[in-house]
Amino acid sequence: MEGNVIALGFFDGVHLGHGQLLRRCKTVAEEMGLPACALTFDTHPDTLVTGKPVLLLNSPEDRESLMEDLYGIDRILTLHFDTAMRDMPWQDFFTEILWKQYKARHLVCGHDFCFGARGLGTGRGLQELGAEYGVACDVIPEYRIQGVTVSSTYLRSLILAGEVERAAEFYGHPHILTGRLLE
């Protein structure tokens, strides 16, 4: 079978919540005999959505090496995020990019993943549309540690407060940063 198993997200920080998606992606890929891929963007989507630069937890190169080294992801698929991408209907994102361009055969996303024009695309939408194309989609539930949801937003607050050791508990690895913080 030709195609890819694809985890979807920006993966800033590659924390333990992302790890849930990436592990599931790798497991399914091995079961299907396909490459495990992570699809991300060159610019944080919130930069164009809010018009304000986002303080990043690590560089694109850091994200790639963490996903490959810690979770065995075979390929990182990086899309350019611009206004055309921001305004693309989510159904077109699925058919033109995930299905046609990257030959998705199985998708994995987080419970709060949204994409496409006005953020109308969701994991549930991917499950429904994907079923028409024979593409399953696993939606990974929220991941919590000590009652706190593991998220890039929470990790940013810890790093900015200088709580690097606490952040490492949520990363699952030491904080890694090379290159620029703002995009």
N, C-alpha and C positions, 0 to 999 in steps of 0.2 A: 504494500500500500504506500502510496506517495502522500506526503503532507507533513504537517507539524502539529505538535501539541503546544499550545501557547498560553502562558500566564500573562495577564494584562494588568498594567499599572505603571506608575512613575517610579516606584521602588526607591524613593529617596531615603537613604540611610540603610536600606536592606536590613530591616529589623526583624524580630521574631514573628511579627504579624505577617510580613511579607514571606517569611520562611514557610508559613503554613501553605501559602499559594504555590511557592516554588517547589516544595517537597511533593505536593499533590501533582503538579505538572510533571515532575521527573518520574514519579511512580507510574502515572498513566502513560507517559511516553515509553517507558520500558515495557509495559504491558502490551502496547500497540506496536512496538518496534519502530518508533518514529523519533525524530529529534525533539528534545525538550527546549523550548524557546521562551524568552521573555520579551514582550513587546513593550517598549517605552518610548519616550519622546525626548528630543534634544533640548527642549525648553519646558519648564514646569507650566502646565496648562493654566494655572491660576495667574501667571504673569499676564497673559492676554485676557483672561476673563475679568480680573479685577483691575488691570492696568498698573499694578504695583509689582516690582520685582520680589521674588520669593527667596528668602534666605535658605540656601540648600545645605543639607547635612553632609553631602560629599559630592565629588565630581562625577561626571558620567563614566570616566575610566574606573573610578573606585567602585561605582555601582556594578559595572560589568564584571570586574574581577571578583567582587564579593559573591555575586550570583553564580559565577562559574566555579569558584573555589569552594564555597561553603555548601552550595546546593546542587552542583553538577549540571547546571544549565549549559546546554550545548551551543546555543546561539542567542545573541542579543540582537533583536530587531529594533532599530532606532528610527522613528519617524520624525520628520520635521514638523513641529507644531507652529502653525501660523493661523491667520484669520480664516483661510479656506478650510483648514482642518477643524478649527473651532466651530465653524458654521455648517459643517457637513452633517446632513441628517444621519442619525445613528444607524439606520438600516443600510445606507450607502457605505458607511464605514465597515459594516459587517460584510456586505456582498463584494464591494470593490477591493477592500484592503485585506480583511481577514480571510475571506473565502477565495477570491481570485488571485490576489497578489501573493499571500503567504500560505495558501492551501491549508487553512486550519481544518483539523479533523477532530479536535477537542480543545475546549477553552477552559481556563480557570481564572476566576476573578474574585475579588473580595466583596463582602456584603454591602459595602458602601460605594462600590465602583459605579461611576456614571460617566458618560461620554456623549459625544455628538452635540449637535446644535441644542443649546439651552440645557445641556446635561440630561436630555430625555432618555438616553440609552442606559439601561440597567442590566444587572445580571439576569433578572427575570425575563427581560426582553430578549437577551441573548439566548436564553434557554428556549423560548418560544420560537424565535426566528431560526435559530440553529437547528431545531428539530425538523424544520422543513428541508434543510440541506443535509441532514444526517450528521450534524455537529453537536455533540453534547457540550454542556457548560456546567461546570461545578462552581457553585457560589459558596465560598468559604466564610463561615461565620466569624463574628468579632472574636478577637483573641485578647484575653485579659491576663494580667499578672498582678497579684495582690489587689484585685478589684479595680485595676486601672486598665483601660483600653490601650493596647499598644498601637501607637500611631506616630507618623512623622511629625505631626503637629505637637504632640506631647514631648517627643524627643527634642524638638527645636527649643521648647521652653526649658527643658533640663540643661541643654548645652548653653543656652544664653544665661542661665542662672549659675553656670559653672559646676553643675552637678554631673560631671563626666562619669564618675564611678556608678552612680545610679542609672545613668543613661546606658551604660554597658550591660546592665541587667536586662534592659528592654531590647537592646541591639542583639544580644547573644554573642557579641564579639566586641573588642575594643573599638572606640570611635576612630574611624579612618577618614582623613581628609587630605587630598592633594589638589592643587589648582584653586579655582575661583569658587566663592560661596554664592555670589549673586548672579542671577540670569535675567 
